[in-house]
Amino acid sequence: MGCDLRTNTKLKISIESQFGDFSPEILKLKLPKPALRALVLDELWTLNQINERGEKHVSSLHGIGKTGMRKLFK
């Protein structure tokens, strides 16, 4: 998906327009945009949903790096 976003601005804007759907606890983490886009694409909107999926799954998402993992699973 990452490569598609480089060439498809409309898709990127569509995904980023959903950032407001995150729970306030996620927004307070100030995650990088690639991490937020990855969570949108995987429909993970709350920390509870993220914890249910687990570190292994979340770390496998394209866009979730070390910084995002530290913030999500501290």
GROMACS elastic network, one bead per residue, 0.5 to 0.9 nm:
[ bonds ]
;  ai    aj funct       b0    kb
    1     4     6  0.52345   500
    1     5     6  0.65791   500
    1    62     6  0.75996   500
    2     5     6  0.53646   500
    2     6     6  0.68952   500
    2    34     6  0.85096   500
    2    62     6  0.70172   500
    2    63     6  0.75692   500
    3     6     6  0.53638   500
    3     7     6  0.71004   500
    3     8     6  0.87506   500
    4     7     6  0.55635   500
    4     8     6  0.57803   500
    4     9     6  0.87948   500
    4    11     6  0.81405   500
    4    12     6  0.86101   500
    5     9     6  0.63419   500
    5    10     6  0.84686   500
    5    11     6  0.64942   500
    5    12     6  0.54639   500
    6     9     6  0.70287   500
    6    12     6  0.81492   500
    7    11     6  0.89808   500
    8    11     6  0.54360   500
    8    12     6  0.64767   500
    8    13     6  0.88493   500
    9    12     6  0.50250   500
    9    13     6  0.61328   500
    9    14     6  0.84875   500
   10    13     6  0.51392   500
   10    14     6  0.60411   500
   10    15     6  0.86265   500
   11    15     6  0.61832   500
   11    16     6  0.85553   500
   12    15     6  0.52323   500
   12    16     6  0.61176   500
   12    17     6  0.85454   500
   12    37     6  0.83083   500
   13    16     6  0.50410   500
   13    17     6  0.59659   500
   13    18     6  0.88748   500
   14    17     6  0.52197   500
   14    18     6  0.70621   500
   15    18     6  0.56104   500
   15    19     6  0.74848   500
   15    37     6  0.63328   500
   15    40     6  0.67992   500
   15    41     6  0.76184   500
   16    19     6  0.54156   500
   16    20     6  0.84720   500
   16    33     6  0.81308   500
   16    36     6  0.79991   500
   16    37     6  0.65959   500
   16    40     6  0.82483   500
   17    20     6  0.69719   500
   17    21     6  0.86697   500
   18    21     6  0.54891   500
   18    22     6  0.77385   500
   18    37     6  0.87704   500
   18    40     6  0.70774   500
   19    22     6  0.58261   500
   19    27     6  0.83019   500
   19    36     6  0.70560   500
   19    37     6  0.79385   500
   19    40     6  0.74224   500
   20    23     6  0.80706   500
   20    24     6  0.88619   500
   20    27     6  0.83266   500
   21    24     6  0.88829   500
   21    40     6  0.88774   500
   21    45     6  0.68487   500
   22    25     6  0.80311   500
   22    26     6  0.62564   500
   22    27     6  0.65551   500
   22    36     6  0.89554   500
   22    40     6  0.84940   500
   22    44     6  0.81250   500
   22    46     6  0.64038   500
   23    26     6  0.55322   500
   23    27     6  0.66177   500
   23    28     6  0.89303   500
   23    45     6  0.60876   500
   23    46     6  0.53386   500
   23    47     6  0.78517   500
   24    27     6  0.50240   500
   24    28     6  0.61408   500
   24    29     6  0.88806   500
   24    46     6  0.84075   500
   25    28     6  0.52893   500
   25    29     6  0.68661   500
   25    46     6  0.74228   500
   25    47     6  0.71649   500
   26    29     6  0.53862   500
   26    30     6  0.74759   500
   26    31     6  0.78536   500
   26    45     6  0.78010   500
   26    46     6  0.65618   500
   26    47     6  0.65533   500
   26    72     6  0.80311   500
   27    30     6  0.56917   500
   27    31     6  0.73708   500
   28    31     6  0.82606   500
   29    68     6  0.88063   500
   29    71     6  0.63540   500
   29    72     6  0.76452   500
   30    33     6  0.87843   500
   30    71     6  0.85325   500
   31    34     6  0.82565   500
   31    35     6  0.62706   500
   31    36     6  0.64424   500
   31    67     6  0.78632   500
   31    68     6  0.59177   500
   31    71     6  0.73696   500
   31    72     6  0.85666   500
   32    35     6  0.54215   500
   32    36     6  0.64862   500
   32    37     6  0.88516   500
   32    63     6  0.87126   500
   32    64     6  0.86036   500
   32    67     6  0.80789   500
   32    68     6  0.69812   500
   33    37     6  0.60778   500
   33    38     6  0.85445   500
   33    63     6  0.82797   500
   34    37     6  0.51045   500
   34    38     6  0.62182   500
   34    39     6  0.87507   500
   34    62     6  0.80092   500
   34    64     6  0.68254   500
   34    65     6  0.87335   500
   35    38     6  0.50688   500
   35    39     6  0.63350   500
   35    40     6  0.87350   500
   35    61     6  0.84052   500
   35    62     6  0.79178   500
   35    65     6  0.72995   500
   35    68     6  0.62484   500
   36    39     6  0.51193   500
   36    40     6  0.62557   500
   36    41     6  0.87128   500
   36    63     6  0.79764   500
   36    64     6  0.82326   500
   36    68     6  0.88689   500
   37    40     6  0.50628   500
   37    41     6  0.62210   500
   37    42     6  0.86474   500
   37    63     6  0.72871   500
   38    41     6  0.51872   500
   38    42     6  0.62732   500
   38    43     6  0.85269   500
   38    44     6  0.86930   500
   38    58     6  0.88618   500
   38    61     6  0.61907   500
   38    62     6  0.62010   500
   38    63     6  0.55877   500
   38    64     6  0.67455   500
   39    42     6  0.50824   500
   39    43     6  0.59071   500
   39    44     6  0.51063   500
   39    45     6  0.70841   500
   39    50     6  0.86203   500
   39    58     6  0.83273   500
   39    61     6  0.80482   500
   39    63     6  0.87195   500
   39    64     6  0.84448   500
   40    44     6  0.61476   500
   40    45     6  0.71809   500
   41    44     6  0.78937   500
   42    45     6  0.88763   500
   42    61     6  0.81670   500
   43    49     6  0.89441   500
   44    47     6  0.79303   500
   44    48     6  0.88522   500
   44    49     6  0.58585   500
   44    50     6  0.60629   500
   44    53     6  0.88377   500
   45    48     6  0.85029   500
   45    49     6  0.68239   500
   45    50     6  0.77683   500
   46    49     6  0.52962   500
   46    50     6  0.64089   500
   46    51     6  0.87323   500
   47    51     6  0.60401   500
   47    52     6  0.84941   500
   47    72     6  0.74603   500
   48    51     6  0.51372   500
   48    52     6  0.61592   500
   48    53     6  0.87432   500
   49    52     6  0.50543   500
   49    53     6  0.63492   500
   49    54     6  0.87280   500
   50    53     6  0.52491   500
   50    54     6  0.63321   500
   50    55     6  0.80448   500
   50    57     6  0.89534   500
   50    58     6  0.71819   500
   50    72     6  0.80241   500
   51    55     6  0.72344   500
   51    58     6  0.88406   500
   51    72     6  0.85810   500
   51    73     6  0.79778   500
   52    55     6  0.89409   500
   53    56     6  0.80348   500
   53    57     6  0.60845   500
   53    58     6  0.69101   500
   54    57     6  0.56041   500
   54    58     6  0.62817   500
   54    59     6  0.85673   500
   55    58     6  0.51932   500
   55    59     6  0.58416   500
   55    60     6  0.84873   500
   55    69     6  0.77643   500
   55    72     6  0.88955   500
   55    73     6  0.74555   500
   56    59     6  0.53609   500
   56    60     6  0.64248   500
   57    60     6  0.52550   500
   57    61     6  0.69372   500
   58    61     6  0.54717   500
   58    62     6  0.89606   500
   58    64     6  0.71432   500
   58    69     6  0.79059   500
   59    62     6  0.80725   500
   59    63     6  0.87720   500
   59    64     6  0.59066   500
   59    65     6  0.70490   500
   59    66     6  0.83466   500
   59    68     6  0.87612   500
   59    69     6  0.67882   500
   60    63     6  0.87411   500
   60    64     6  0.73913   500
   61    64     6  0.57347   500
   61    65     6  0.87128   500
   62    65     6  0.82124   500
   63    68     6  0.86425   500
   64    67     6  0.78223   500
   64    68     6  0.56210   500
   64    69     6  0.67132   500
   65    68     6  0.53628   500
   65    69     6  0.61822   500
   65    70     6  0.86661   500
   66    69     6  0.50978   500
   66    70     6  0.61124   500
   66    71     6  0.86519   500
   67    70     6  0.52349   500
   67    71     6  0.63434   500
   67    72     6  0.86705   500
   68    71     6  0.52087   500
   68    72     6  0.60523   500
   68    73     6  0.84817   500
   69    72     6  0.51141   500
   69    73     6  0.58455   500
   69    74     6  0.79702   500
   70    73     6  0.54779   500
   70    74     6  0.55219   500
   71    74     6  0.56915   500
